[in-house]
Amino acid sequence: IGVPHVDGVPLVAPTTLALRSVVPSSGRKAPSGPVSRLLEQAASGSKSIPPLRDVICSVFSKKNYSEASIQAILEKLAPSLKRYDSAFRLFCSLGMEMGYSFPDVTLPQVVNVLSTMHQVSPSQASSAYSALLKFPDLTSLSFDPAVRALRRRWTTSVPKYVVFWKGEQLVAFLAAQKLDRSSKVHVRARLIIVFRLFQLYRSFDLSNMLRVLATYDGKWFVPTRRKGWANLRWDRVMSIPSLPDFCPLTLLRLYLRLTPEGASPEGVEPKRVFLVVVRPF
């Protein structure tokens, strides 16, 4: 919704979520058998586990921390306590299914539960591990060889752009369409398509691109703030001189010439190339 379509196919840069149906997660199949059933039982019992905040408070109280000190610690940990709470409860419930009772557990027992949890849900195991590091007696957990091996697997991710739509079909379709270089509508649509196709721009990236082009060392750049960037950066614009109808740089320069009303007066902060990238334009 709100993005260009070609033959009914939305031209949106692929994301990890969009790839789940076509890219297996590192080749890992959903596990089944005793481990999976064990985690299912733990999930059903996790609601009876006290919140992560309460357990941390109890642990520090037993270590004779003052009330003020405990509150200061909890305030500092507040964002992560909420983030890791469900995974921590699942970890504790799974530990109980395996015969352990947190926090009265040994380091090897903690590692055993994490390893079992990882077999079914690596993301939950990773979050549980982050929650466990909040406990003073488990700070050495990160140095355990087995945990270090798990951490390496948790940080391995599938590249977001492994799979794309069939580019040859799209290019063939566009090549068959005559580009009206005097039409703002036609040039705008083609510009959005080639930036999505060749520059892998999402709608967020396109909406933050400014009406400025600069050259350095024979290369052209445009200021934008792409997804994941905290601030504006100069992003290189691809140039394909042999294919002007598919060249991001050529089309961008043409569109800027066709839309002089969007230019800012000298000395004023430049406006965005696209005021909106959702319908109606």
C-alpha distance (Angstrom), angle and dihedral (degrees) to the residues before:
residue distance angle dihedral
I1 . . .
G2 3.79 . .
V3 3.83 95.9 .
P4 3.82 132.0 100.1
H5 3.80 117.3 -87.7
V6 3.79 130.5 -156.4
D7 3.79 115.9 -165.4
G8 3.78 87.4 -17.9
V9 3.82 93.6 -53.0
P10 3.85 115.1 124.6
L11 3.79 111.3 -131.1
V12 3.77 98.5 -136.9
A13 3.78 123.0 144.8
P14 3.81 106.0 -108.9
T15 3.77 120.2 -105.1
T16 3.76 132.9 -166.9
L17 3.82 89.4 -99.3
A18 3.80 91.9 53.3
L19 3.80 91.1 48.7
R20 3.80 97.2 54.4
S21 3.79 91.9 90.1
V22 3.80 93.6 51.5
V23 3.80 106.5 26.3
P24 3.80 117.8 59.8
S25 3.79 114.1 -137.3
S26 3.80 99.8 -99.5
G27 3.79 87.9 -46.3
R28 3.82 91.6 -65.7
K29 3.79 115.1 145.4
A30 3.76 122.5 -151.2
P31 3.79 105.0 -90.6
S32 3.75 122.6 -124.7
G33 3.77 136.4 -176.2
P34 3.80 131.7 56.5
V35 3.81 96.4 -19.5
S36 3.78 93.1 51.4
R37 3.81 92.1 47.4
L38 3.80 89.9 47.8
L39 3.79 91.4 55.5
E40 3.80 91.0 46.4
Q41 3.80 89.2 55.8
A42 3.79 90.0 47.7
A43 3.81 91.7 50.5
S44 3.80 90.9 54.6
G45 3.80 90.5 51.7
S46 3.79 98.1 42.3
K47 3.82 92.9 88.4
S48 3.80 89.8 70.2
I49 3.82 91.6 56.2
P50 3.83 115.0 101.7
P51 3.83 115.9 -110.7
L52 3.79 118.4 -89.0
R53 3.80 90.1 -112.7
D54 3.81 92.7 56.7
V55 3.80 93.3 47.6
I56 3.80 92.3 50.3
C57 3.79 90.2 48.1
S58 3.81 90.4 51.4
V59 3.81 93.1 48.8
F60 3.80 93.7 51.3
S61 3.81 91.3 44.6
K62 3.81 90.0 56.6
K63 3.80 87.9 53.0
N64 3.82 88.8 57.8
Y65 3.80 96.4 -111.7
S66 3.80 113.0 163.4
E67 3.79 119.3 -108.2
A68 3.80 90.6 -113.1
S69 3.81 91.8 52.2
I70 3.78 92.2 49.1
Q71 3.79 92.1 49.9
A72 3.79 90.4 49.5
I73 3.81 90.4 51.8
L74 3.80 92.3 47.6
E75 3.79 92.4 49.5
K76 3.78 90.5 51.6
L77 3.80 91.5 49.1
A78 3.82 95.9 41.5
P79 3.85 98.9 109.8
S80 3.81 94.7 47.9
L81 3.83 93.7 42.7
K82 3.78 90.9 63.8
R83 3.80 93.4 42.0
Y84 3.80 96.1 52.2
D85 3.81 100.2 32.9
S86 3.82 99.0 100.4
A87 3.82 93.3 45.4
F88 3.81 90.6 48.3
R89 3.81 91.7 51.6
L90 3.78 90.1 49.5
F91 3.81 90.0 50.0
C92 3.83 91.7 51.8
S93 3.80 92.6 46.2
L94 3.80 91.3 48.8
G95 3.81 89.3 49.3
M96 3.78 90.0 54.1
E97 3.82 89.9 51.1
M98 3.82 87.3 53.1
G99 3.81 92.6 48.7
Y100 3.83 100.3 -97.9
S101 3.80 129.2 119.3
F102 3.79 117.4 -152.9
P103 3.02 130.3 -109.8
D104 3.81 90.1 20.2
V105 3.78 93.2 71.0
T106 3.78 137.1 114.8
L107 3.78 124.5 -121.9
P108 3.85 93.3 -107.3
Q109 3.81 89.3 52.2
V110 3.80 91.0 52.1
V111 3.80 90.3 49.9
N112 3.81 90.1 48.9
V113 3.81 92.3 53.8
L114 3.81 92.6 45.9
S115 3.80 91.3 50.1
T116 3.81 91.3 50.1
M117 3.80 90.8 47.0
H118 3.79 90.8 50.0
Q119 3.80 92.1 57.9
V120 3.80 90.1 66.3
S121 3.80 105.3 24.4
P122 3.82 119.1 14.0
S123 3.81 91.7 179.0
Q124 3.81 92.3 55.2
A125 3.79 90.9 45.5
S126 3.80 90.2 51.4
S127 3.81 91.6 50.7
A128 3.81 91.4 46.3
Y129 3.80 89.5 51.7
S130 3.82 90.2 52.9
A131 3.81 89.6 50.5
L132 3.81 92.7 50.0
L133 3.79 91.7 55.0
K134 3.82 87.8 67.1
F135 3.81 89.5 70.8
P136 3.83 115.2 88.1
D137 3.81 94.8 -138.0
L138 3.80 92.9 53.6
T139 3.80 101.6 51.5
S140 3.81 89.1 107.2
L141 3.81 90.0 60.0
S142 3.80 91.1 94.9
F143 3.81 90.9 62.6
D144 3.79 95.3 56.9
P145 3.85 109.6 112.7
A146 3.81 93.3 -136.6
V147 3.80 92.0 50.3
R148 3.78 91.5 47.1
A149 3.80 88.4 55.0
L150 3.81 89.8 51.1
R151 3.80 91.7 48.6
R152 3.79 91.1 55.4
R153 3.80 89.0 54.7
W154 3.80 92.7 46.6
T155 3.79 91.8 54.9
T156 3.81 93.7 50.0
S157 3.77 108.5 101.2
V158 3.78 136.2 178.3
P159 3.84 111.2 -112.0
K160 3.78 110.8 -106.4
Y161 3.76 94.4 -129.9
V162 3.81 101.1 48.3
V163 3.79 92.1 115.6
F164 3.79 129.1 35.3
W165 3.77 135.1 171.1
K166 3.80 115.9 -80.0
G167 3.77 99.0 -75.4
E168 3.81 97.5 -168.2
Q169 3.81 91.9 59.2
L170 3.78 92.4 48.7
V171 3.81 94.0 47.6
A172 3.81 90.6 47.3
F173 3.79 89.9 51.4
L174 3.81 92.6 49.7
A175 3.80 92.4 45.4
A176 3.79 88.8 58.1
Q177 3.80 91.0 54.2
K178 3.80 116.0 83.8
L179 3.79 110.7 -129.8
D180 3.79 113.6 -136.0
R181 3.80 101.3 -147.6
S182 3.78 92.4 -167.1
S183 3.80 94.3 56.4
K184 3.80 118.4 90.3
V185 3.80 89.9 -160.4
H186 3.81 94.9 53.2
V187 3.80 95.1 42.7
R188 3.80 91.7 45.7
A189 3.80 92.9 51.9
R190 3.81 92.5 47.1
L191 3.81 91.2 46.5
I192 3.80 92.1 53.2
I193 3.80 91.5 47.2
V194 3.81 95.9 50.5
F195 3.81 92.3 45.3
R196 3.79 89.4 52.4
L197 3.79 92.2 44.4
F198 3.80 103.5 40.3
Q199 3.81 103.6 21.3
L200 3.83 95.3 35.0
Y201 3.80 91.5 -130.3
R202 3.78 120.0 172.8
S203 3.80 122.9 -152.5
F204 3.82 88.1 -97.2
D205 3.81 90.8 55.7
L206 3.80 93.4 47.1
S207 3.79 93.2 48.8
N208 3.82 91.4 56.0
M209 3.81 97.8 48.4
L210 3.83 112.6 115.4
R211 3.80 129.4 -143.2
V212 3.79 93.7 -106.7
L213 3.78 129.8 108.6
A214 3.80 122.7 -172.8
T215 3.77 131.9 177.4
Y216 3.77 129.0 -146.9
D217 3.77 128.3 172.4
G218 3.79 91.5 -11.1
K219 3.81 93.7 -52.2
W220 3.82 128.2 108.4
F221 3.79 126.0 -134.2
V222 3.79 137.2 -173.0
P223 3.82 126.6 -162.9
T224 3.77 114.1 -117.9
R225 3.79 141.8 140.8
R226 3.76 110.1 -126.3
K227 3.76 124.3 -163.8
G228 3.81 109.4 -70.9
W229 3.80 94.2 22.6
A230 3.80 116.1 117.3
N231 3.82 94.4 -156.4
L232 3.77 142.8 15.2
R233 3.80 115.3 -71.3
W234 3.77 136.4 -178.9
D235 3.79 106.5 -102.1
R236 3.77 119.7 -166.0
V237 3.81 115.9 -115.8
M238 3.78 114.8 -141.9
S239 3.79 117.4 -121.3
I240 3.83 122.6 -153.9
P241 3.83 104.5 173.0
S242 3.81 93.1 175.4
L243 3.83 90.5 59.4
P244 3.81 106.4 41.5
D245 3.81 93.3 168.4
F246 3.81 89.1 58.6
C247 3.81 99.7 33.9
P248 3.84 112.6 115.6
L249 3.81 91.9 -155.3
T250 3.81 95.2 48.1
L251 3.80 93.3 46.6
L252 3.80 93.1 45.8
R253 3.81 92.2 52.0
L254 3.81 90.5 46.2
Y255 3.80 92.5 50.2
L256 3.80 91.9 49.6
R257 3.82 89.4 52.9
L258 3.81 91.0 49.2
T259 3.82 92.6 51.5
P260 3.82 106.2 48.7
E261 3.80 89.3 148.2
G262 3.80 87.9 70.5
A263 3.79 94.0 58.4
S264 3.80 119.6 105.7
P265 3.82 122.6 -128.4
E266 3.78 116.2 -100.5
G267 3.80 112.0 -77.1
V268 3.82 93.0 21.8
E269 3.78 122.7 110.4
P270 3.82 109.5 -94.1
K271 3.77 119.5 -106.4
R272 3.76 126.7 -126.6
V273 3.80 120.9 -86.7
F274 3.80 90.9 -128.1
L275 3.79 117.2 33.7
V276 3.81 88.7 -165.0
V277 3.79 133.4 5.0
V278 3.81 97.0 -166.7
R279 3.76 127.2 75.8
P280 2.96 131.7 -56.3
F281 3.82 92.0 47.2
